[in-house]
Amino acid sequence: MSHDAINRYLRDDRLTPRLIWENVRSQIQASAHGYVVFDDTVLDKNFSHKIELARRQYGGNAHGLIKGIGLLNCVYVNPETGRYACGYLR
């Protein structure tokens, strides 16, 4: 599967949180000891001029403003089973 095919799929398909949850609910085992981890990052795209998602924002590695794509990663960890589930927002 090519990079462009994935981009077209994500751009054209409307994946709502409800639809995603319905597809992954059966794969997640909830735990009272489970936890959610969030981490943000900026993908450096300083040399790209045609990427619509790239915009100027603070990049921690550069210690200043860079042109990039911001991502928010979300991981649910179940320490009892050692399993985890990942997601991201842009």
Secondary structure, DSSP 8 states (H G I E B T S, - for coil): --HHHHHHHHHHS---HHHHHHHHGGG----TT-EEEEEEEEEE-TT-SS-TT-EEEEETTTTEEEEEEEEEEEEEEETTTTEEEEEEE-
